[in-house]
Amino acid sequence: MDKETDIRLNKYIAMCGVCSRRDADKLIEEGKVTINGRTAEMGDRVSEGDSVKVGSKLIKPNDETIVLAYYKPVGVTCTERDAHAAVTVTEALKFKERVTYAGRLDKDSEGLLLMTNDGDLIQKMMKGENAHEKEYVVKVNRPIYQEMLDKMEKGVYLKELKTTTRPCKVKKLSKDTFSIVLTQGLNRQIRRMCEVFNAKVITLKRVRVVNVVLSGLKPGEYRQLSHEEIDSLKTAVDNKNSKGN
């Protein structure tokens, strides 16, 4: 990729695949970023030839975009820095190059997690208002009834979060299992939605993110997306961004 000049520091850090722009802001606020040897400040910009470090590591934009489809097992935490996490996603993945997650998945959930070194892609994927589709298969501890699914599709008020979920697509798969397609990512959203109907989630698996599917992978496995798949994903994301909600 061509190196852009005179861009905001948080965008530059994201372009280097370190983290999202939001997390980059946190690194800057914590004084962990330097530009040409001085401690960076919020709002700083980077020009061609500048030396940017996060901690003691010099960072540069990636020459090649990497996107991995990773089957996150239950028990793995979507974080890079957490002393309380038993196993972080970075430790579990053990990929040769630095990649980070483009959209989280709960520790108690499993399934498809996209990992990439493309900071702009991470930024676009993690903005809830962009309404990217994410599909899950959910098993609960009681029989499913149609009224429950109908109400889920229309939107459910979550008292703890003081918000109503967006309309979504829900389909019954068996007496205790259903699929659900969300376009938002509220904290433990599906579990909270089920609790409204006195149902407890037994297993929760994400099987699709936009146009990337989980099929063929076992827990702990990953595959690297082809250039064609990456281009298709970026096109889908960019189209959604341009359309808005």
Phi, psi and omega in degrees: 000147178285138180282122178284156179245152176051064178239163180297143184300318182296325177292321180298316179299319178295319178300330180280357177079016181287315183186183176286168179297323180298314179291330177296320177301321180295319179297320179294315180299326181278000178074025184264003182241137176234149174237116181053037174092347178259151179292127183287157178235158178302135179092353178299153178239157183242133177248163180301132180099346178291147177257113182247129178235142170250111191069234178258003186263125175287131182246148179218153177301148182284141178282331183227135177281129177244131173228125179249140169263110187245133176271096180287124177281162172299139177100346178270130183263133178281084177202157176254335183223099178203108183294340183269351181281130179296313178220122176271161182296327178295318179294321183288321184288313179055048179276150186294332180244160182287120174225156177223169189279141177253075185109125185278166174218130185306151177304321183276359179254164180227172174118203191291126175229125177273129179240132185210163173255009181264102183296324179295321178295318177301314181302314182291321182289330186268357177276110185302328183290348180283348170057048176282140181285136174226126185250138183230152170246126189235131174247132181242173188269016181207162177298144180268138176242151189299324180300322178299313181293320180298318180291323177299317181299322183283336182121135184241135177280124179257107187300318183297326182262353180054046179208159176254133182292154177292153171305145183215178179252128181228137181221131178286131180253327177202186184298334182231013184227139178217161174253149180217135179248115181254155173237021176212169183222064177292158181302118179048045189301309184295320179297318179293321179298318180294322181298331177301329181255023178057035177243138180251133180288128176266311175223145180221117183234127175273127185247350179205142170230114184056254181246013179256130184245159184278337191313137178096347181257146174253160180310129179092348180270159175213161172223150180268128180292144177288167178300322180295318179295320179295316179299319180295319178296314181296322178296316180298317180294316180294322178296319180294320179299320184287333180279333184078199183286000000 
